[in-house]
Amino acid sequence: MKKLLGLSALAGVALASNLAMAGEKWDMPMAYADSNYHTENGKLFAKAVGVCTGGELEIVVHGGGSLFKGGEIKRAVQTGQAPIGERLLSAHQNENPLFGVDSVPFLASSFDASDKLWKASRPALEKVMGEQNLVMLYAVPWPPQGLYFKKEVNSTADMKGIKFRAYNAATARLAELSGMLPVQIEAAELSQALATGVAEAFISSGSTGYDRKVWEQLSYFYDAQAWLPRNYVFANKDAYNGLSDQVKNCLKSSAMLAEAAGTTRARELTGWYLSQLAANGMKVQPPGEQLATDLAKMGETMSKEWSEAAGAEGKAIVDAYKAMK
């Protein structure tokens, strides 16, 4: 937490001479709970912007899908219903395959690899978002994704018929390839879905399992480290263009700090989340040999499908990413 608190402090030190003044107010919808590190980081980003601009721009964070539900946030920012917001872009892979680059199974399954993939993909994603009336500000990864189940699972044969919570095209496809039944469910609705049997399993990070206390319904977590999806913070282009150059620079500098602080926090919390799942009775373990083999085969299929859909732009991103290794 000390490193996250440094976000607002750094901005304050850099621009402490700014005079406080009544300014513009931006509402910022976020899909995850106020206690989640993404939302905590977003609030510190908002504070940093306020300090940097001397109050010329005030950002008010609305966590937990309270202002707009997760699936509504990107559209709300595009259309100006909200001037800024955060969204898991891979949930919109149906709009453009490039949005799913961070959810290609086993392409980038560590924080270092995820950082390189983000560096390789950012220019293309900024271009796509610019065409959608959006301005990219920063992105923060989730911890590596693992599988949650009620029962022990040793292979895809054990998954047949299970109702599987999907949050993007990759998770829905994973369910299909393994014989499970994909059900689209936002994070804010996950606890209720598990409690009512609408969903019986899902893939996500330890963060989601901890936030939603999934040990109340589920017993197993397989640390597959399949991918590290990112949450992206972006602004409405029209609203952004209406800002002064000074305020724009404050948004950019605060975004850089937020990305660094949020990524550091994700790294710090990864092991802690898994320890909390275990402390609450879940069996936390790597996939067994057969399950790992089955997951790798599905990953190969999904990688090929994504590459075909993403075309030359996707290939250029992957080539640039692999050249960094």
C-alpha positions in Angstrom: 0.0 0.0 0.0 2.9 2.4 0.7 3.9 2.2 -3.0 0.4 3.0 -4.1 0.2 5.9 -1.7 3.3 7.2 -3.4 1.2 7.9 -6.6 -0.5 10.9 -5.2 2.5 12.0 -3.2 4.8 12.1 -6.3 2.3 14.2 -8.2 1.9 16.5 -5.3 5.7 17.0 -5.0 6.1 17.7 -8.7 3.3 20.3 -8.9 2.7 21.5 -5.4 2.8 25.1 -6.5 -0.5 24.8 -8.4 -3.2 27.0 -7.0 -6.4 25.1 -5.9 -9.4 26.2 -7.9 -12.9 25.0 -8.6 -12.8 23.0 -11.9 -14.3 20.4 -14.0 -15.6 17.2 -12.5 -15.3 13.8 -14.3 -17.2 10.7 -13.1 -15.1 7.5 -13.5 -17.0 4.2 -13.5 -15.0 1.1 -12.6 -16.4 -2.5 -12.5 -14.6 -3.9 -9.5 -15.2 -3.6 -5.8 -13.8 -0.6 -3.9 -11.5 -3.0 -2.0 -10.0 -4.4 -5.2 -6.5 -3.1 -6.0 -7.5 -1.9 -9.5 -10.2 0.4 -7.9 -7.8 1.5 -5.1 -5.3 2.4 -7.7 -7.9 4.3 -9.8 -8.8 6.4 -6.7 -5.1 7.2 -6.2 -4.8 8.1 -9.9 -7.8 10.5 -9.4 -6.2 12.1 -6.4 -2.9 12.5 -8.3 -4.8 14.3 -11.2 -6.5 16.6 -8.7 -3.3 17.6 -7.0 -1.4 18.0 -10.3 -4.1 20.2 -11.8 -4.6 22.2 -8.6 -8.3 21.2 -8.7 -8.9 22.2 -12.3 -10.0 18.6 -13.0 -11.6 16.5 -10.3 -12.1 12.7 -11.0 -14.7 10.9 -8.9 -14.4 7.1 -8.9 -17.5 4.9 -8.8 -16.5 1.4 -8.0 -18.3 -2.0 -8.1 -20.3 -1.2 -11.3 -22.3 1.3 -9.3 -22.5 3.9 -12.1 -22.4 1.7 -15.1 -22.1 -2.1 -15.2 -18.8 -3.6 -16.5 -20.2 -4.4 -19.9 -21.6 -0.8 -20.3 -18.5 1.2 -19.3 -16.7 1.3 -22.6 -19.8 2.3 -24.6 -20.6 4.9 -21.9 -17.2 6.5 -22.3 -17.3 6.3 -26.1 -20.6 8.2 -26.2 -19.7 10.7 -23.6 -22.1 9.5 -20.9 -19.0 9.2 -18.8 -15.8 11.1 -19.6 -13.4 8.5 -18.3 -13.7 4.8 -17.2 -12.0 1.5 -16.8 -12.7 -1.7 -18.7 -11.3 -5.2 -19.3 -10.9 -4.7 -23.1 -10.7 -8.4 -23.8 -14.4 -8.5 -23.0 -14.8 -6.6 -26.3 -12.8 -8.9 -28.5 -15.8 -9.4 -30.7 -15.4 -5.8 -31.8 -11.8 -6.2 -32.7 -9.5 -9.2 -32.2 -6.7 -7.0 -31.0 -8.6 -6.3 -27.8 -8.0 -10.0 -26.9 -4.2 -9.9 -27.3 -3.7 -10.1 -23.5 -5.9 -13.2 -23.3 -4.2 -15.5 -25.8 -3.5 -18.6 -23.7 0.1 -19.0 -22.7 1.4 -16.3 -25.0 2.4 -14.1 -22.0 2.0 -15.9 -18.7 4.3 -14.0 -16.4 4.4 -10.3 -15.3 7.6 -9.7 -17.2 6.1 -11.2 -20.4 2.9 -9.3 -19.9 4.8 -6.0 -19.7 6.5 -6.8 -23.0 3.3 -7.8 -24.7 1.7 -4.5 -23.5 4.6 -2.5 -24.9 4.3 -4.3 -28.2 0.6 -4.0 -28.5 0.0 -0.5 -27.1 0.5 1.5 -30.4 -2.0 -0.7 -32.2 -4.5 -0.6 -29.4 -4.2 3.2 -29.1 -5.0 3.5 -32.8 -8.1 1.3 -32.6 -9.3 3.1 -29.5 -8.7 6.5 -31.1 -10.9 5.4 -34.0 -13.6 4.7 -31.3 -13.4 8.2 -29.8 -11.2 7.0 -26.9 -7.9 8.1 -25.5 -5.8 5.4 -23.8 -4.4 6.5 -20.4 -3.0 3.4 -18.6 -3.3 -0.3 -18.2 -2.7 -2.6 -15.2 -2.5 -6.4 -15.3 -4.4 -8.9 -13.2 -2.4 -11.8 -11.6 -2.0 -15.0 -13.7 -5.3 -16.7 -14.4 -6.2 -20.1 -12.9 -9.2 -22.4 -12.8 -11.7 -22.6 -10.0 -13.9 -25.7 -9.6 -16.2 -27.4 -7.0 -14.6 -30.8 -7.6 -11.2 -32.2 -8.3 -10.4 -31.9 -12.1 -7.6 -34.0 -13.6 -8.4 -33.6 -17.3 -10.9 -32.0 -19.6 -12.9 -35.2 -19.4 -13.8 -34.1 -15.8 -15.1 -30.7 -17.1 -17.9 -32.0 -19.3 -21.2 -30.2 -18.8 -20.0 -27.8 -16.1 -21.5 -24.3 -16.2 -18.5 -22.1 -16.7 -18.5 -18.3 -16.1 -17.1 -16.5 -19.1 -16.0 -12.9 -19.1 -14.6 -12.6 -22.7 -14.3 -14.5 -25.9 -11.2 -16.4 -24.7 -13.0 -17.8 -21.6 -16.1 -18.7 -23.6 -13.9 -20.5 -26.2 -12.0 -22.3 -23.4 -15.3 -23.6 -22.1 -16.4 -24.8 -25.5 -13.2 -26.6 -26.2 -13.3 -28.4 -22.9 -17.0 -29.4 -23.1 -18.2 -26.9 -20.5 -21.2 -24.6 -20.9 -20.1 -20.9 -21.1 -22.3 -18.4 -19.2 -21.5 -14.7 -19.5 -21.3 -13.2 -16.1 -19.7 -9.9 -14.9 -17.4 -9.9 -11.9 -19.9 -8.0 -9.7 -22.5 -10.8 -10.3 -20.2 -13.7 -9.8 -20.9 -14.4 -6.1 -24.7 -14.6 -6.7 -24.1 -16.8 -9.8 -22.1 -19.3 -7.9 -24.5 -19.3 -4.9 -27.5 -19.9 -7.2 -25.8 -22.5 -9.4 -25.9 -20.3 -12.5 -22.1 -20.9 -12.7 -20.1 -23.7 -11.2 -16.6 -22.9 -12.3 -14.5 -20.1 -13.9 -11.0 -19.0 -14.8 -9.6 -15.9 -13.2 -6.9 -14.6 -10.9 -6.6 -15.2 -7.2 -7.8 -11.6 -6.8 -11.3 -12.4 -8.0 -11.5 -15.5 -5.9 -10.5 -13.6 -2.8 -12.7 -10.5 -3.5 -15.8 -12.8 -4.0 -15.0 -15.3 -1.2 -15.5 -18.1 -3.7 -14.4 -20.7 -1.1 -18.0 -20.5 0.2 -19.0 -22.5 -3.0 -15.8 -23.8 -4.6 -13.0 -26.0 -3.3 -10.2 -26.2 -5.9 -8.0 -23.6 -7.6 -5.6 -24.8 -10.3 -2.8 -22.3 -10.8 -2.6 -22.6 -14.6 -1.0 -19.2 -15.2 -2.8 -19.1 -18.5 -2.6 -15.3 -19.2 -2.6 -11.9 -17.4 -5.5 -9.8 -18.8 -5.4 -6.1 -18.3 -7.8 -3.4 -17.1 -7.5 -0.3 -19.2 -8.3 3.3 -18.2 -9.4 5.5 -21.1 -11.0 8.9 -21.6 -13.6 10.2 -24.1 -11.6 11.8 -26.9 -13.9 14.8 -27.2 -13.7 15.5 -23.4 -10.0 15.0 -23.4 -9.5 17.3 -26.4 -11.4 20.0 -24.5 -8.8 20.1 -21.7 -5.9 22.5 -21.5 -2.5 21.2 -22.4 -1.5 21.5 -18.7 -4.4 19.2 -17.6 -3.7 16.8 -20.4 -0.1 16.5 -19.2 -1.3 15.9 -15.7 -3.5 13.1 -16.9 -0.6 11.6 -18.8 1.9 11.9 -15.9 -0.6 10.6 -13.4 -1.4 7.7 -15.7 2.2 6.7 -15.9 2.5 6.6 -12.2 -0.8 4.7 -11.8 0.4 2.1 -14.3 3.7 1.5 -12.5 2.0 1.5 -9.0 -0.8 -0.8 -10.0 1.5 -3.3 -11.7 3.7 -3.3 -8.7 0.7 -3.9 -6.5 -0.5 -6.8 -8.7 2.9 -8.5 -8.4 2.9 -8.0 -4.6 -0.5 -9.4 -4.1 -0.3 -12.5 -6.4 1.1 -14.9 -3.8 -0.9 -13.4 -1.0 -4.2 -14.0 -2.8 -3.4 -17.6 -3.3 -2.4 -18.0 0.4 -5.7 -16.5 1.4 -7.6 -19.0 -0.8 -5.7 -21.8 0.9 -6.2 -20.4 4.3 -10.0 -20.4 3.7 -10.0 -24.1 2.8 -9.4 -24.2 -0.9 -6.9 -26.7 -2.4 -4.5 -24.5 -4.3 -2.2 -26.4 -6.7 -0.8 -26.5 -10.2 -2.6 -28.5 -12.9 -1.8 -32.2 -12.9 0.1 -33.6 -15.9 -2.9 -34.6 -18.0 -4.8 -31.4 -17.3 -1.7 -29.3 -18.2 -1.4 -31.2 -21.4 -5.1 -30.7 -22.2 -4.8 -27.0 -21.4 -1.7 -26.6 -23.6 -3.6 -28.2 -26.6 -6.5 -25.9 -26.1 -4.1 -23.0 -25.9 -2.5 -24.0 -29.3 -6.0 -24.1 -30.9 -7.0 -20.7 -29.4 -3.7 -19.1 -30.3 -4.1 -20.2 -33.9 -7.7 -18.9 -34.0 -6.8 -15.6 -32.6 -3.9 -15.2 -35.1 -6.2 -15.9 -38.0 -8.7 -13.4 -36.7 -6.2 -10.7 -35.9 -4.4 -10.9 -39.3 -1.4 -8.9 -40.1 -1.8 -6.5 -37.2 -1.9 -9.3 -34.7 1.1 -10.9 -36.3 3.0 -7.7 -36.1 2.3 -7.4 -32.4 3.3 -11.0 -31.7 6.5 -10.6 -33.8 7.4 -7.4 -31.9 6.7 -9.1 -28.6 8.8 -12.2 -29.3 11.7 -10.0 -30.6 11.9 -8.5 -27.1 12.7 -11.9 -25.4 
